[in-house]
Amino acid sequence: MADTTVFDRGEARPTLPLVDPFARAITYLRVSVTDRCDLRCVYCMAEDMHFLPKRDLLTLEELDRLCSVFIRRGVRKLRITGGEPLVRRDIMRLFGSLSRHLDSGALEELTLTTNGTQLARHARDLAACGIRRINVSLDTLSPATFRTLTRWGDLDKVLAGIDAAQEAGLAVKINAVALKGVNENEIPALMEWAHGRGMDLTLIEVMPLGEIEPARVDQFLPLSLVKARLTERYTLDELDYRTGGPARYVRVRETGGRLGFITPMTHNFCESCNRVRLTCTGTLYMCLGQEDAADLRAPLRASMSDGPVEEAIERAIARKPRGHDFVIDRRRRQPAVGRHMSVTGG
């Protein structure tokens, strides 16, 4: 059983909701608890990554305190990300503490996105903390392709983690980045495998975040093309189903499973964005595709009162843009955003 240490200081404050300039209520917070990962996926990280020193990271207590402020201000869904969140030391203490917000009803869902490498040893404790579903990033079922994409990953370790998660009663959704010339021909097999195990599959377009060795334009595969190819073999029925994120889903009649599409490049999902992202250093990004950010670490550490933190959050939400400006083409070689996805959180 996970350690359920509670970090809350028990302060009571008004619960005014956070609403951005476009009348969108902010109900979804994604929190990166570490920039570190035990893989080096070619679309996410450079091979020779330089990670943050420990002193720059928020402590688990500070992460809990910030999450609790957001929950008090109307966040109903909390997703823990990384890097790879499960490589953070003592991370189960944070999950155990945050679970009190599920018990109180203040939080509707606590979940995480993981690469699956650490799931085999953590799945039961995650379920014990009230987590009911997780996302696992997996782009291929080929061991050789997996090793190439992750630079040194072991596919069997991830598959064992998925087994453990399902045995623990966790609902698993597979996230796969569609990569031109790499896994595009595997997508039907990956979909049938996921659906055969009762798992949804969500396909994601590669995004121009961070400097990496391959050119983005050489990786980019529009999901409009993927969907057109799939309709030649399968019947795709549109669904109103939503998980709170940007995916748009169809039901694949032949498999009975759900297939999601996240299309930041070909059809952005900004008009209904209810999300903000908090990094492991306490930086709040109001948009994944913009550089504007707010420092929450300074007010957090400057006062035992949450008032300065709430004021900083309110000022940040007032700057949340309508949407991002992602572009991938051969004339624009630089990434739209300089930070890697592992910094902001997947």
Secondary structure by P-SEA (a helix, b strand, c coil): ccccccccccccccbbbbbccccccccbbbbbcccccccccccccccbbbbbcccccccaaaaaaaaaaaaaacccbbbbbccccccccaaaaaaaaaccccccccccccccccccccccccaaaaaaacccbbbbbbccccaaaaaaaaccccaaaaaaaaaaaaaabbbbbbbbbbbccccccaaaaaaaaaaaacbbbbbbccccccccccccccccccaaaaaaaaaacbbbbbbcccccccbbbbbcccccbbbbbbbcccccccccccbbbbccccbbbccccccbbbbaaaaaaacccaaaaaaaaaaaaaaccccccccccccccccccccccccccc
